[in-house]
Amino acid sequence: MSTFWAYFWPPFAAGLVFALIGGLIAFRRKRRMPMVVAASLSILAVAAWHGPLGAADRLTKQIESVSRMSLDSYEMPMIASHLHHGPLTRAIQLSGPADDFQRGELALIQEQIPGVSFASWTGKGGLPLIVEGLLAALLGFLIGAALAYVAELRRRYNAQWTW
């Protein structure tokens, strides 16, 4: 399970496609409104992907089940692991009875799970998952806008030739 393919690819692709379509319209007509609409649609796509379409829940279930299997393989049934919520992040919170050595090593082991940013025994979280999704969409949006701009430059350059 790769976090990129499981969660970040659709927001990236939505930003890319919306910027490409909006950019082709905006650069040809020399207006800003199509880019604003494309950016708004990208944000809505990320919000829909995160919440109603259930990508955050699927990612949470996958990471927590792998974490539980890891703890079970080390015969640590008293240790609980959950993703940090409020807001949802990719940080694992560990809790339960363990000595200092076990705490350090279990945190290192849990950090190796694909999709986990870090693991800790304290309640601190990281960057919210939806913000990471928005950053992926922004990256896709910037690449899509650049591709649309290059396509428009090519169209203008070729338009000057009238054989």
Contacts in CASP RR format, 6 or more apart in sequence:
PFRMAT RR
TARGET T0000
AUTHOR 0000-0000-0000
METHOD contacts of the structure
MODEL  1
MSTFWAYFWPPFAAGLVFALIGGLIAFRRKRRMPMVVAASLSILAVAAWH
GPLGAADRLTKQIESVSRMSLDSYEMPMIASHLHHGPLTRAIQLSGPADD
FQRGELALIQEQIPGVSFASWTGKGGLPLIVEGLLAALLGFLIGAALAYV
AELRRRYNAQWTW
1 62 0 8 1.000
1 66 0 8 1.000
1 114 0 8 1.000
1 115 0 8 1.000
2 114 0 8 1.000
2 115 0 8 1.000
3 59 0 8 1.000
3 90 0 8 1.000
3 114 0 8 1.000
3 115 0 8 1.000
6 55 0 8 1.000
6 58 0 8 1.000
6 59 0 8 1.000
6 62 0 8 1.000
7 55 0 8 1.000
7 56 0 8 1.000
7 59 0 8 1.000
7 129 0 8 1.000
7 133 0 8 1.000
8 132 0 8 1.000
8 133 0 8 1.000
8 136 0 8 1.000
10 45 0 8 1.000
10 49 0 8 1.000
10 55 0 8 1.000
11 42 0 8 1.000
11 45 0 8 1.000
11 46 0 8 1.000
11 49 0 8 1.000
11 133 0 8 1.000
11 134 0 8 1.000
11 136 0 8 1.000
11 137 0 8 1.000
12 136 0 8 1.000
12 137 0 8 1.000
12 139 0 8 1.000
12 140 0 8 1.000
13 140 0 8 1.000
14 41 0 8 1.000
14 42 0 8 1.000
14 45 0 8 1.000
14 46 0 8 1.000
14 49 0 8 1.000
14 137 0 8 1.000
15 38 0 8 1.000
15 42 0 8 1.000
15 45 0 8 1.000
15 137 0 8 1.000
15 138 0 8 1.000
15 140 0 8 1.000
15 141 0 8 1.000
15 144 0 8 1.000
16 140 0 8 1.000
16 141 0 8 1.000
16 143 0 8 1.000
16 144 0 8 1.000
17 144 0 8 1.000
18 38 0 8 1.000
18 39 0 8 1.000
18 41 0 8 1.000
18 42 0 8 1.000
18 45 0 8 1.000
18 141 0 8 1.000
19 35 0 8 1.000
19 38 0 8 1.000
19 39 0 8 1.000
19 42 0 8 1.000
19 140 0 8 1.000
19 141 0 8 1.000
19 142 0 8 1.000
19 143 0 8 1.000
19 144 0 8 1.000
19 145 0 8 1.000
19 148 0 8 1.000
20 144 0 8 1.000
20 145 0 8 1.000
20 147 0 8 1.000
20 148 0 8 1.000
21 38 0 8 1.000
21 148 0 8 1.000
22 34 0 8 1.000
22 35 0 8 1.000
22 37 0 8 1.000
22 38 0 8 1.000
22 148 0 8 1.000
23 34 0 8 1.000
23 35 0 8 1.000
23 38 0 8 1.000
23 144 0 8 1.000
23 145 0 8 1.000
23 148 0 8 1.000
23 149 0 8 1.000
23 152 0 8 1.000
24 148 0 8 1.000
24 151 0 8 1.000
24 152 0 8 1.000
25 31 0 8 1.000
25 34 0 8 1.000
26 32 0 8 1.000
26 33 0 8 1.000
26 34 0 8 1.000
26 35 0 8 1.000
26 38 0 8 1.000
26 148 0 8 1.000
27 148 0 8 1.000
27 149 0 8 1.000
27 152 0 8 1.000
28 152 0 8 1.000
28 155 0 8 1.000
35 145 0 8 1.000
38 141 0 8 1.000
39 141 0 8 1.000
42 137 0 8 1.000
42 138 0 8 1.000
42 141 0 8 1.000
43 134 0 8 1.000
43 137 0 8 1.000
45 137 0 8 1.000
46 130 0 8 1.000
46 133 0 8 1.000
46 134 0 8 1.000
46 136 0 8 1.000
46 137 0 8 1.000
47 130 0 8 1.000
49 55 0 8 1.000
50 56 0 8 1.000
50 129 0 8 1.000
50 130 0 8 1.000
50 133 0 8 1.000
51 57 0 8 1.000
56 88 0 8 1.000
56 129 0 8 1.000
56 130 0 8 1.000
59 115 0 8 1.000
59 129 0 8 1.000
60 83 0 8 1.000
60 88 0 8 1.000
63 83 0 8 1.000
63 90 0 8 1.000
63 92 0 8 1.000
63 113 0 8 1.000
63 115 0 8 1.000
63 116 0 8 1.000
64 81 0 8 1.000
64 82 0 8 1.000
64 83 0 8 1.000
66 113 0 8 1.000
66 114 0 8 1.000
67 81 0 8 1.000
67 92 0 8 1.000
67 110 0 8 1.000
67 113 0 8 1.000
67 116 0 8 1.000
68 81 0 8 1.000
70 109 0 8 1.000
70 110 0 8 1.000
70 113 0 8 1.000
71 77 0 8 1.000
71 79 0 8 1.000
71 81 0 8 1.000
71 106 0 8 1.000
74 106 0 8 1.000
74 109 0 8 1.000
76 98 0 8 1.000
76 102 0 8 1.000
76 106 0 8 1.000
78 96 0 8 1.000
78 97 0 8 1.000
79 94 0 8 1.000
79 95 0 8 1.000
79 96 0 8 1.000
79 97 0 8 1.000
79 98 0 8 1.000
79 106 0 8 1.000
80 94 0 8 1.000
80 95 0 8 1.000
80 96 0 8 1.000
81 92 0 8 1.000
81 93 0 8 1.000
81 94 0 8 1.000
81 95 0 8 1.000
81 110 0 8 1.000
81 119 0 8 1.000
82 92 0 8 1.000
82 93 0 8 1.000
83 89 0 8 1.000
83 90 0 8 1.000
83 91 0 8 1.000
83 92 0 8 1.000
83 93 0 8 1.000
84 91 0 8 1.000
84 92 0 8 1.000
84 93 0 8 1.000
84 123 0 8 1.000
84 124 0 8 1.000
84 125 0 8 1.000
84 126 0 8 1.000
87 128 0 8 1.000
87 129 0 8 1.000
87 130 0 8 1.000
88 128 0 8 1.000
88 129 0 8 1.000
88 130 0 8 1.000
89 117 0 8 1.000
89 125 0 8 1.000
89 126 0 8 1.000
89 127 0 8 1.000
89 128 0 8 1.000
89 129 0 8 1.000
90 115 0 8 1.000
90 116 0 8 1.000
90 117 0 8 1.000
90 126 0 8 1.000
90 129 0 8 1.000
90 132 0 8 1.000
91 116 0 8 1.000
91 117 0 8 1.000
91 118 0 8 1.000
91 119 0 8 1.000
91 120 0 8 1.000
91 124 0 8 1.000
91 125 0 8 1.000
91 126 0 8 1.000
92 110 0 8 1.000
92 111 0 8 1.000
92 113 0 8 1.000
92 116 0 8 1.000
92 118 0 8 1.000
92 119 0 8 1.000
92 120 0 8 1.000
93 119 0 8 1.000
93 120 0 8 1.000
93 121 0 8 1.000
93 122 0 8 1.000
93 123 0 8 1.000
94 103 0 8 1.000
94 106 0 8 1.000
94 107 0 8 1.000
94 110 0 8 1.000
94 119 0 8 1.000
94 120 0 8 1.000
94 121 0 8 1.000
95 121 0 8 1.000
98 106 0 8 1.000
103 121 0 8 1.000
106 119 0 8 1.000
107 118 0 8 1.000
107 119 0 8 1.000
107 120 0 8 1.000
107 121 0 8 1.000
108 119 0 8 1.000
110 116 0 8 1.000
110 119 0 8 1.000
111 118 0 8 1.000
111 119 0 8 1.000
117 126 0 8 1.000
117 127 0 8 1.000
118 126 0 8 1.000
END
